[in-house]
Amino acid sequence: MIDYPAILIRRYKGKEWSLNGEEYSGLVWLSDSPKPSKSKLDSLWSSVQEEIAAEKAAKESNKNAALAKLEALGLTPDDIKAILD
């Protein structure tokens, strides 16, 4: 399923719109610029998915690196959890 809000948020920053439901047919374009077509938004979906996946992978990598540094200091996962709680 195509996530139209994700596409619009990432590729149409600063544009005003609302979406009734989850389908393109519910897109109400409020900006003065032309409303993007369904085919245009559909064509952007794969690149947006890749961007989201890359961001998620980077976040996970950063988290793992931080945990490795804490463990190198001798902190156990339980120690880290206790600090965060």
For each residue, the residues with C-beta under 8 A, 3 or more apart:
1: 22
2: 7 24 41 42 45
3: 6 7 45 48
4: 7 8 19 22 23 24 27 41
5: 8 9 19
6: 3 9 10 48 52
7: 2 3 4 10 11 12 41 44 45 48
8: 4 5 11 12 15 17 19 27 41
9: 5 6 12 13
10: 6 7 13 48 51
11: 7 8 44 48
12: 7 8 9 15 17 31 36
13: 9 10
14:
15: 8 12 29 30 31 33
16: 29 30 31
17: 8 12 27 28 29 30 31 35
18: 27 28 30
19: 4 5 8 22 26 27 28
20: 26 28
21: 25 26
22: 1 4 19 26
23: 4 26
24: 2 4 27 38 41
25: 21
26: 19 20 21 22 23
27: 4 8 17 18 19 24 35
28: 17 18 19 20
29: 15 16 17 34 35 36
30: 15 16 17 18
31: 12 15 16 17
32:
33: 15
34: 29
35: 17 27 29
36: 12 29 40 41
37: 40 41
38: 24 41 42
39: 42 43
40: 36 37 43 44
41: 2 4 7 8 24 36 37 38 44 45
42: 2 38 39 45
43: 39 40 46
44: 7 11 40 41 47 48
45: 2 3 7 41 42 48 49
46: 43 49 50
47: 44 50 51
48: 3 6 7 10 11 44 45 51 52
49: 45 46 52 53
50: 46 47 53 54
51: 10 47 48 54 55
52: 6 48 49 55 56
53: 49 50 56 57
54: 50 51 57 58
55: 51 52 58 59
56: 52 53 59 60
57: 53 54 60 61
58: 54 55 61 62
59: 55 56 62 63
60: 56 57 63 64
61: 57 58 64 65
62: 58 59 65 66
63: 59 60 66 67
64: 60 61 67 68
65: 61 62 68 69
66: 62 63 69 70
67: 63 64 70 71 77 80
68: 64 65 71 72
69: 65 66 72 73
70: 66 67 73 75 79 80
71: 67 68 74 75 76 77
72: 68 69
73: 69 70
74: 71
75: 70 71 79 80 83
76: 71 79 80
77: 67 71 80 81
78: 81 82
79: 70 75 76 82 83
80: 67 70 75 76 77 83 84
81: 77 78 84 85
82: 78 79 85
83: 75 79 80
84: 80 81
85: 81 82
